[in-house]
Every structure is written in structure tokens, then in C-alpha cells.
């Protein structure tokens, strides 16, 4: 009877849905051809921006590595002994203007003082030298962390062509570092729980992405990792307190109102990928956006706990955690989607090993192109797809975990 019921459900699917469900047309050679075209187009665009740049500004007059201006200006203030001024928008903006000698718009700095420890040395180099060093170092860490997810058989073209990589490069952002810490922490959960905790603790510079960390670790009974993460975060904060003083921390806490205003008023617009941002793009109120985000976070958290308690294996656990982290925060930007690389790698690895299940291929394709398409579709059609795609990928990984065992890698 169950088989007959399944057959009837399949017969009810339209040809389009059947094509999407099975994605038989998405063969390896075709996927590689599309990837190569994407890589060529993205590479050509990036090369053109750099080639035609002058004085650190691209042909449109924007700085290369746009958001990196914020990090570099913060470094200049820190090296000048004015770390608290990083959280004064007027002083910080003045430092940004001084970099290029003109006002190019304001690139805010919302990170806690722990991140100033990372930013501090940047202004010891020229702007372009610091940008190149920053991106090379953080991308190397990101790429190295992915090797473990793919058993060291890494397809570099696929990694580099991932649109979130070019978004991070173009913004000069810290998403490579965030993704590397998440990925390494996930890989080390079972065999090196203390090192996993250190990696997770270092994510304290992006606390909004760590909402699900204590939930997942507690559900898995990973108390060593929790202790190491808490100790690392405490030490990280203490080092920044000793280095920059209490006034810097007070200034950071006072600046949180600006971060909240940026979120609630949709200042970052379609660059935001969260459920909260989706409601705002569709014209919903701030109260409704917070309510929907709370429901989404609660639902993801409950599903995460239920899945982890089944002991699906450390990689499955980490893939769920990273996807849940993206769904749980209201403040999610398109370049943060580089964190999705490891969950996509895990799902691909499982599919190649045991066969792809219904909807997995189209889910993988959607997740891969999401960073490229999400902002444009949100602008052109007022259709915020990111939370839907992220939720679909989370569900696909969740379904896989119910067939995994505690001995799974």
C-alpha cells in the first residue's frame, strides 16, 4: 500500500516538478560546463575591475574591497591610540575619508573590540597591500578548511567559482575567516574537541552568527568543546579589554543602537539574506519581521536539537549547525553565505557516495547560485529567496541525518 501511495503521489507531480525533483538533466559534465562559464565570467569581471582601477578606486569610483575600508580605517585609529573612536561614526568616517582623500560613503564598523585585535596591524601596510594580504590569508584558511570536508580531493575550480567567494573578495570582508573557523570547528568536533572549542570561541567577533552554537553543542553533550569555547571567548574579550581599555568596550556597546537601526530600517537592503530582511523587503513591519525571525530561529533550533540527539556523526552535525547558524540570525549579508560551502560540500559528498535523493541536486544547485542571484532577484522582483533556499538545504541535510549513524564521518 505504501508503494502504491508513493506511485500515486509521483503521478500527481507535474513534468516540471518531476524534472526538478530528480534533476536527471543535471549531470556532472553539464554542471562543470556551467561552473566553468560562471568562473570565466566572474574572473573576467574581477580582472576588469582591478585592471581599470586607479588609486585604489574601481571604474565606478568605489574603493576596491569596499567594506575593507572600514577595517583599514579602524586599524589606523587603533595604531593612533584612538581605538574608542572606531565606534564614533564621525571619527571613523573621517578616518575612511583620509584613506582616499574623498568621501566615498560610510562603511560602518559593528564588530566587538575582539575584532580590533585582528584589524590592528592592517594599516602598517598600504591600503592595497593590506587588502591583498588580508584576502590571501583568509582565503587560504577557508580553502584549507574545505579540504577536510572533501577528504582532500578538492575541486578548486568549483570552490573558486562559488559566487560567495567573489562577493567576499569584492567586499574585502571577513567571511572567509568566519567560514574557516566554522568548518574547522566542525571537523574537529569528535577527534579534537578542545581545538574545536577554540575555533568556535574565536567566532566571538561575529556573535550574531553564533546563536546556534551553544544549542548544538549542548544537544550533542560536547561539554569539552563548550568549556574550550567559553574559555577562548573569555580570553579573547579579556585581551581586547587589556589592549584597548574599558572606554572602547563602552563605545562599542553604545554603538549597538546604530547596528539595530541599520537592520530595522533596511539600510543594507537586498544585501540582507535573513527571514527578518525578507519580511522588510516584502513591506512588512519591524514587529512582524522580528516575530517571523523568532519563529524561524525557534523552529530551526528545535530541529537541530532533535537531529543531533540522534548522533548522526560529527560532519552531519556540523553541516546542520552551519546551515542553522545562517537561518537563525536576523543580520545576515550575502557574503556570509560563503559559510554554506561546507554544508554543500557535505551534501555533495554524501550524494556521490550513496546516490542523490529526490530534490538534492536542485537543492545543491540553488544553494550554489544563491549568492549570485539572491540580491538581484530581491531588487528586481521583490522576492527574497535566500531564507527559502537556506531552509530547503537545512531540510535536505536534516533528512540525510535520519539515515546516518553515530559512526558516520
GIPE-V522586 format. One record per residue. N is the residue number from 0. RES is the residue in one letter. SS is DSSP state (helix for helix, strand for strand, loop for the rest). OMEGA is omega in radians with two decimals (* if undefined). NEAR is the number of other C-alpha atoms within 12 Angstrom. Layout:
n = <N:N>
res = <RES:RES>
ss = <SS:SS>
omega = <OMEGA:OMEGA>
near = <NEAR:NEAR>
This chain:
n = <0:1:2:3:4:5:6:7:8:9:10:11:12:13:14:15:16:17:18:19:20:21:22:23:24:25:26:27:28:29:30:31:32:33:34:35:36:37:38:39:40:41:42:43:44:45:46:47:48:49:50:51:52:53:54:55:56:57:58:59:60:61:62:63:64:65:66:67:68:69:70:71:72:73:74:75:76:77:78:79:80:81:82:83:84:85:86:87:88:89:90:91:92:93:94:95:96:97:98:99:100:101:102:103:104:105:106:107:108:109:110:111:112:113:114:115:116:117:118:119:120:121:122:123:124:125:126:127:128:129:130:131:132:133:134:135:136:137:138:139:140:141:142:143:144:145:146:147:148:149:150:151:152:153:154:155:156:157:158:159:160:161:162:163:164:165:166:167:168:169:170:171:172:173:174:175:176:177:178:179:180:181:182:183:184:185:186:187:188:189:190:191:192:193:194:195:196:197:198:199:200:201:202:203:204:205:206:207:208:209:210:211:212:213:214:215:216:217:218:219:220:221:222:223:224:225:226:227:228:229:230:231:232:233:234:235:236:237:238:239:240:241:242:243:244:245:246:247:248:249:250:251:252:253:254:255:256:257:258:259:260:261:262:263:264:265:266:267:268:269:270:271:272:273:274:275:276:277:278:279:280:281:282:283:284:285:286:287:288:289:290:291:292:293:294:295:296:297:298:299:300:301:302:303:304:305:306:307:308:309:310:311:312:313:314:315:316:317:318:319:320:321:322:323:324:325:326:327:328:329:330:331:332:333:334:335:336:337:338:339:340:341:342:343:344:345:346:347:348:349:350:351:352:353:354:355:356:357:358:359:360:361:362:363:364:365:366:367:368:369:370:371:372:373:374:375:376:377:378:379:380:381:382:383:384:385:386:387:388:389:390:391:392:393:394:395:396:397:398:399:400:401:402:403:404:405:406:407:408>
res = <X:X:X:X:X:X:X:X:X:X:X:X:X:X:X:X:X:X:X:X:X:X:X:X:X:X:X:X:X:X:X:X:X:X:X:X:X:X:X:X:X:X:X:X:X:X:X:X:X:X:X:X:X:X:X:X:X:X:X:X:X:X:X:X:X:X:X:X:X:X:X:X:X:X:X:X:X:X:X:X:X:X:X:X:X:X:X:X:X:X:X:X:X:X:X:X:X:X:X:X:X:X:X:X:X:X:X:X:X:X:X:X:X:X:X:X:X:X:X:X:X:X:X:X:X:X:X:X:X:X:X:X:X:X:X:X:X:X:X:X:X:X:X:X:X:X:X:X:X:X:X:X:X:X:X:X:X:X:X:X:X:X:X:X:X:X:X:X:X:X:X:X:X:X:X:X:X:X:X:X:X:X:X:X:X:X:X:X:X:X:X:X:X:X:X:X:X:X:X:X:X:X:X:X:X:X:X:X:X:X:X:X:X:X:X:X:X:X:X:X:X:X:X:X:X:X:X:X:X:X:X:X:X:X:X:X:X:X:X:X:X:X:X:X:X:X:X:X:X:X:X:X:X:X:X:X:X:X:X:X:X:X:X:X:X:X:X:X:X:X:X:X:X:X:X:X:X:X:X:X:X:X:X:X:X:X:X:X:X:X:X:X:X:X:X:X:X:X:X:X:X:X:X:X:X:X:X:X:X:X:X:X:X:X:X:X:X:X:X:X:X:X:X:X:X:X:X:X:X:X:X:X:X:X:X:X:X:X:X:X:X:X:X:X:X:X:X:X:X:X:X:X:X:X:X:X:X:X:X:X:X:X:X:X:X:X:X:X:X:X:X:X:X:X:X:X:X:X:X:X:X:X:X:X:X:X:X:X:X:X:X:X:X:X:X:X:X:X:X:X:X:X:X:X:X:X:X:X:X>
ss = <loop:helix:helix:helix:helix:helix:helix:helix:helix:helix:helix:helix:loop:loop:helix:helix:helix:helix:helix:helix:helix:helix:loop:loop:loop:loop:loop:helix:helix:helix:helix:helix:helix:helix:helix:helix:helix:helix:helix:helix:helix:helix:helix:helix:helix:helix:helix:helix:helix:helix:helix:loop:loop:strand:loop:loop:strand:loop:loop:loop:loop:loop:strand:loop:loop:loop:loop:helix:helix:helix:helix:helix:helix:helix:helix:helix:helix:helix:helix:loop:loop:loop:helix:helix:helix:helix:helix:loop:helix:helix:helix:helix:helix:helix:helix:helix:helix:helix:helix:helix:loop:loop:loop:loop:loop:loop:loop:loop:loop:loop:loop:loop:loop:helix:helix:helix:helix:helix:helix:helix:helix:helix:helix:helix:loop:loop:helix:helix:helix:helix:helix:helix:helix:helix:helix:helix:helix:helix:helix:helix:helix:helix:helix:helix:helix:helix:helix:helix:helix:loop:loop:loop:loop:loop:loop:helix:helix:helix:helix:helix:helix:loop:helix:helix:helix:helix:helix:helix:helix:helix:helix:loop:loop:loop:helix:helix:helix:helix:helix:helix:helix:helix:helix:helix:helix:helix:helix:loop:loop:loop:loop:loop:helix:helix:helix:helix:helix:helix:helix:helix:helix:helix:helix:helix:helix:helix:helix:helix:helix:loop:loop:loop:helix:helix:helix:helix:helix:helix:helix:loop:loop:loop:helix:helix:helix:helix:helix:helix:helix:helix:helix:helix:helix:helix:helix:helix:helix:helix:helix:helix:helix:helix:helix:helix:loop:helix:helix:helix:helix:helix:helix:helix:helix:helix:loop:helix:helix:helix:helix:helix:helix:helix:helix:helix:loop:loop:loop:loop:helix:helix:helix:strand:loop:loop:helix:helix:helix:helix:helix:helix:helix:loop:loop:loop:loop:helix:helix:helix:helix:helix:helix:helix:helix:helix:helix:helix:helix:helix:helix:helix:helix:helix:helix:helix:helix:helix:helix:helix:loop:loop:loop:loop:loop:helix:helix:helix:helix:helix:helix:helix:helix:helix:helix:helix:helix:helix:helix:helix:loop:loop:loop:loop:strand:helix:helix:helix:helix:helix:helix:helix:helix:helix:helix:helix:helix:helix:helix:helix:helix:helix:helix:helix:helix:helix:loop:loop:loop:loop:loop:helix:helix:helix:helix:helix:helix:helix:helix:helix:helix:helix:helix:helix:helix:helix:helix:helix:helix:helix:helix:helix:helix:loop:loop:loop:loop:helix:helix:helix:helix:helix:helix:helix:helix:helix:helix:helix:helix:helix:helix:helix:helix:loop:loop:loop:loop:loop:loop:loop:loop>
omega = <-3.14:-3.14:3.12:3.12:3.12:3.12:-3.13:3.12:3.13:-3.14:-3.13:3.14:3.08:3.10:3.14:3.14:3.09:3.12:3.11:-3.11:-3.07:3.13:3.11:3.13:-3.11:3.13:-3.03:-3.09:3.11:3.11:3.13:3.12:3.11:3.11:-3.13:3.10:3.11:3.14:3.14:-3.12:-3.14:3.13:3.13:3.11:3.13:3.14:3.13:3.13:-3.11:-3.08:-3.07:3.10:3.12:3.13:-3.14:3.13:3.13:-3.09:3.12:3.14:3.10:3.11:2.99:-3.09:-2.94:-3.07:3.14:3.07:3.14:-3.13:-3.08:3.10:3.08:3.12:3.14:3.12:3.12:-3.13:3.09:3.13:-3.09:-3.04:3.13:-3.12:3.09:-3.09:3.00:-3.04:-3.13:-3.14:3.14:3.12:3.11:3.11:3.09:3.13:-3.10:-3.10:-3.08:3.12:3.11:-3.13:-3.12:-3.04:-3.06:3.08:-2.99:3.11:-3.08:-3.03:3.08:-3.08:3.07:-3.10:3.09:3.08:3.11:-3.09:-2.95:-3.05:-2.95:-3.06:3.01:3.06:3.00:-3.12:-3.10:3.10:3.12:3.12:-3.14:3.14:-3.14:-3.10:3.14:-3.09:-3.09:3.08:3.11:3.10:3.12:-3.11:3.13:-3.12:-3.14:-3.12:3.13:3.13:-3.11:-3.14:3.06:3.06:-2.98:3.09:-3.01:-3.14:3.14:3.12:-3.07:-3.12:3.12:-3.01:3.12:3.08:-3.14:3.06:3.14:3.09:-3.10:3.14:-3.08:-2.96:-3.10:-3.06:3.08:-3.14:3.11:-3.12:3.14:-3.14:3.07:-3.06:3.14:3.10:3.11:-3.14:-3.06:-3.04:-3.01:-2.99:-3.12:-3.02:3.13:3.12:3.07:3.12:3.10:3.12:-3.14:3.12:3.13:3.07:3.13:3.11:3.03:-3.01:-3.11:3.10:-3.11:-3.07:-3.05:-3.10:-3.14:3.13:-3.09:-3.09:3.11:3.13:3.13:-3.13:-3.09:-3.00:3.08:-3.14:3.10:-3.14:3.14:3.13:3.14:3.13:3.14:3.14:3.12:3.13:3.12:3.13:-3.14:3.11:3.13:3.09:3.13:-3.09:-2.98:3.05:-3.10:-3.09:3.11:3.11:3.09:3.12:3.10:-3.13:3.12:-3.10:-3.11:3.11:3.12:3.11:3.13:3.10:3.11:3.12:-2.99:-3.12:3.09:-3.10:3.13:2.98:-3.06:3.03:-3.13:-2.99:-3.00:3.04:3.07:-3.11:3.13:3.12:-3.12:3.11:-3.13:3.08:3.12:-3.12:3.09:3.14:3.12:3.14:3.11:-3.12:-3.14:3.11:3.11:3.11:3.14:-3.13:3.13:-3.12:3.12:3.13:3.13:3.12:3.13:3.13:-3.14:-3.13:-3.08:3.12:3.07:3.13:-3.09:-3.06:-3.01:-3.12:3.08:3.12:-3.12:3.11:3.07:-3.11:-3.09:3.11:3.10:3.13:3.13:-3.12:-2.97:-3.06:3.04:-3.05:-3.09:-3.13:-3.00:3.13:3.08:-3.13:3.04:3.06:-3.12:-3.08:-3.11:3.06:3.09:3.11:3.13:-3.11:3.09:-3.14:3.12:3.14:3.13:-3.10:-3.00:-3.10:-3.13:3.12:3.13:3.09:-3.08:-3.11:-3.14:3.06:3.10:3.12:-3.14:3.12:-3.11:-3.09:-3.09:-3.12:3.13:-2.96:-2.94:-3.08:-3.10:-3.13:3.11:3.13:-3.01:-3.02:-3.07:-3.13:3.14:-3.02:-2.98:-3.13:-3.14:-3.14:3.13:3.11:3.12:3.12:3.09:3.14:3.12:3.09:3.13:3.12:3.11:-3.08:3.14:3.04:-3.13:3.11:3.14:-3.13:-3.14:-3.11:*>
near = <7:8:9:10:11:12:12:12:14:18:13:13:16:12:13:12:17:19:18:23:23:23:26:19:16:24:17:17:11:15:24:20:17:22:28:23:18:25:28:22:18:26:26:17:19:27:20:18:24:25:17:18:20:18:20:30:25:23:19:16:19:28:37:39:36:32:31:40:44:45:43:45:46:46:38:37:35:35:26:19:17:26:39:37:34:46:39:31:30:20:25:34:32:28:38:36:24:21:30:26:15:18:19:26:22:27:36:34:41:37:32:38:43:35:39:43:28:27:37:32:27:32:32:21:19:22:33:29:20:29:37:24:24:35:32:22:20:28:33:22:25:35:37:28:34:40:25:26:37:31:18:15:16:21:20:22:23:33:34:31:34:43:40:40:46:37:38:40:39:33:32:37:40:43:41:42:39:42:47:38:42:52:47:43:43:46:40:31:38:32:20:20:28:28:28:37:37:32:38:48:36:37:40:35:33:31:28:26:37:36:30:35:42:29:32:40:39:21:25:32:21:31:22:24:33:31:24:29:33:27:23:27:29:21:19:30:29:19:21:31:25:17:26:32:23:19:22:31:31:21:27:33:21:21:27:22:18:22:27:20:16:23:34:29:25:31:22:27:31:37:34:40:45:47:41:42:46:41:35:34:35:23:20:20:19:26:17:20:29:27:20:27:31:22:20:28:31:22:21:35:35:23:32:43:30:24:37:35:27:26:30:31:31:39:44:48:51:49:48:52:48:49:52:45:45:50:50:42:39:39:41:38:39:41:38:43:48:48:49:51:47:49:45:45:39:42:43:34:30:32:22:17:12:13:16:26:26:22:30:36:34:33:34:40:36:30:40:40:38:39:41:32:29:37:33:23:22:29:20:13:15:21:26:35:36:44:42:24:35:42:33:29:42:42:30:35:46:34:25:36:36:24:21:25:20:21:15:20:28>
